[in-house]
Amino acid sequence: MLKGINIKSGINSSALKIMAMVLMLIDHIGALIVLPYMMTVTDYELYQRLHSLYDILRLIGRVAMPIFVYQLVLGNRFTKNKSRHILNILIFTLISEIPYNFLLSDSIIDIKDQSIMWALLLGALMMACLDLVNKEKVSIIYSTLIVLITCVIAYFIRSDYGFSAIILIASIYFLIDHRELMIYISPVVFLLSYFLMKYMNPRYRDQAVERLASEAMCVVAFIFIANDNGIRKGGKTLKWIGYLFYPLHLTIIYLIRRFILKF
């Protein structure tokens, strides 16, 4: 059981996972259906309405990622077999690449950008390494190097959220047993790293402040995380639903877009 949790109240961890999946679906409907359809519209009034819908869906969707990261850290903490846990993430990361690439470029291979699954995979590997050095006297030095190296890899492979996702994973990992600190420090650290990541990229530099304002919705995620009562329900069924959800919903969105909406 995690420290600082009141099991008599709050939201159970399984409900948080389901909430994150629903929020991600809402986000991806906005990004992968509403936005591309909006680009085909010639009627200005309709375009404006779709733009407003897109903004709302994406804003709601910003709440999902920190909850998934929190669930990843919990998985690292409670899994009985870390190697199998990482292998499962790797398998579903590779599976997810197919629908992800088709949605981005209608191609099975696209190396320009990588899905959030790669950031989660790197985060899982990072935590496994951090666990190994956790008891060493110089663990602070080793831990810092591990986090920095993981950030560099995330940045160069251009995984979704880049090194800001790694910073968030590391922050929650180190503060998971200090919940009051975690819910205040982790979103601040994440937002600062996210702004830096966008500002470093000339493509997004002019939009850095605007995008930061949108990502500030992550604070809502930490309100839910703060109320996690630590109870885990759903067993292996929910576990595999969690793994399958990402590639499955991307595949469904692609099929709807390609064969029903035809854009």
N, C-alpha and C positions, 0 to 999 in steps of 0.2 A: 504493500500500500504506500502511495506517495505521502510525503509529509504535508501537513497543512490542509488536508481534505476532510470535509464533513460528509460522511456517507449517508447521513440522515436527510439531507436536502440537496438541492441542485439538480443538474442534468447528468445522466449517465453517459459514459464515454461512447457507447454504441449509438446513442441518439445524436451525439456530436458528429460522429462519422457520417450518419445518414444525412444530417443537416448539411455537412460539407459537400456531399455528393449532389444534393438538390441545388445548392448555391452554385456549384461548378456548372451544372447543366444550364442554369439560368444565364450564367456568364457566357457560355459557349453558344447558346442560342443567339445572344446578342452579337458576339464576335464572328460567328461562322455562318449565320443565316441572315440576321437583320442587316448587318453591315454590307456583305456582298450584294444583297438584294437592293439595298439603298443606293449602291453605286450604279445600278442599272436604271434607276427611276429618272424620268425627265420632268415630271410634274413637281414644281418647286414646293407646293404646299404639302404634298405627300412626302417628299424628301425631308422636310422639316419635322413632320410627325414621326417618321422613321428614325430620324436622328435623335429626337427626344427619347423614343423608346430604347434605342441603342444605348444612350447615356445611362438611363435608369437600370437596364439589365446589367451593364458592365459595372456600375457602381455597387449594385447588390452582390455581384460576383466577386468583388474584392475581398469579401469576408471569408471566402472559402480557403484560400491558400494557407493562412496561418493555422487554421484548424487541421488541415492535412499534415502540416509540419509537426504540430503538437501530437497528432496521432502517430506519426513516424517515430518521434522520440519515445512515446509510450511503447511502441512496438519494440524498439531497441532495448528498453528497460525490462520488459516482461517476457520477451520471447525466450523459449528454452533452447533454441538452436539458432544462433545469430547467422551462421553460414547459410542455413536453409532460408532464413528470412531475407538475406541479401540476394540469394539466388532467385527467389521468387520475384523480388523487385526487378532484378535484371531481366528475367524472362518476360515479364509484362511490360518492361520498358521497351524491349526489342519488338514485341508484338504491337505496341502502341505506335511505333514509328511508321507502320504501313498506313493506317488511316490518317495519322497526323500529316504525313508527307503528301498524301493525296489531297487533303483539304487545303494545304498551303500552295501546292504547285501542280496538283494532278499528276504526280509522279511518285513511283515507289521509293525513290531515293532523292533526298534533298538535304544537303549538308549545310545550308545557309543558317538554319535555326533548328534548335532541338527542343523537344517538349519538356514540360515541368518534370516528367518522370526521370529525366537524366539528372536534374538537380536533386531529386529525392534519392536516387541511387547513389550519387556522390555523397549526399548527406549520411546515408546509411553506412557507407564505407568509412567516412570520416569518423562517425561515432564508434564504429568497431575499433578503429585505430586509437581513438581517445580512451576507450575502455582499457586498452592494453597498457597505456602509459599512465593511467590514472593514479596508480599507487607509487609511481617513481618519485624520488625526491626532486628531480628536475622536471616534473610533469608540466609545469607552466611553460617552460621553454619548448618542450616537445609538443604540447598542446597547441601553442601559438603557431608553430611551424606547420602542424597538420592542418589547422584551419586555413592558414594562408595559402598553402599548396592547393588545397581543395578549392578555394576561391579562385585561384589562377586558372585551374582546370575548367571550372564552370564558366569563367569569363571567355576563355579561348574556344571552348566548344559551342558557346552561345546558347546555352540552355535557357529556357524561359526563366525569367527573374534573375538570371546570372548569379553573380556572387552575393547579391542581396539575399537570395534564398538560403545560401550556405551560412551567411551571418545570422540569419533568423534561426536556422536549425541549431547552430552552435550556441546561440544565446539561450534558447529554451533548454537545450541539453544541460548547460552548466547551471541553470537556475530552476530546474524542474522541482527541486526540493525546497525552493524558497519562493513560494508562489506569489507572495505579495510583491517581491522584487521583480519577479518574472513578468507580471502583468503590466508593470509600469516601464521597466527597462527594455524588454524585448521589442515592443512596437516602436519605441524611439530609436533603438539601434537599427532596426530593420528599415525604418523610413529614411534615416540618414544615409545608410548604405545604398538604398534604392535611388535616392536623389543623386548620389555620387556616381552610381552606375550609369544613369541616364545622362548626366552632365558630361561624363567622359566620352560619350558617343556623339559625334558631331550631328548625326541624323536626328537625335532627340534632344539636343541641348536647349533649343528654343522652347521645347515642350516640357522641360524637366519640372518646372514648378507646377504646371497644370496636372501632370501625371502624378506628382507627389500628392497633390490635393485629393486626387481620386483614391490613391493607395491609403490615404489616412483612414479610410473605412476599415482598415485592419484593426483599429481600436475596438470596433464592435465585436470582432472575432475573440478578442481577449476578454471581453465581458462574459461571453459564453464559456470560454476556457476557464475563467476564474470560478465559474459555478459548476465545473466538472466534479462529480462526487466520487469518481474513481471506480464506479461499478461498471463492469464490462459484461454485456449480454450479447446474445446472437451467436456465440460460439464460432465454429468453423464456417457455418453458412455465411454469416456476415463478413467474416474474414475474406472468403473467396469472392463474395459480391464486391468487396472493396477493391480487390485486385482486378476484377473483370470490368468494373464500371468504366474506367478511363478508356481503354481501347474499344469497348462495346458502344458507348455513347458516341464516340467520335465516328465509328463506322456507321451508326444509324444516321447521324447528321449528314455524313457524306452521301449516303444512299438517298436520303430525302432531297438533298440539294441537287444531286446529279440526275435522278430519275423522276422526281415529282415536281420540284420547282424548276429544274432544268437551267441552272446557272452556276 
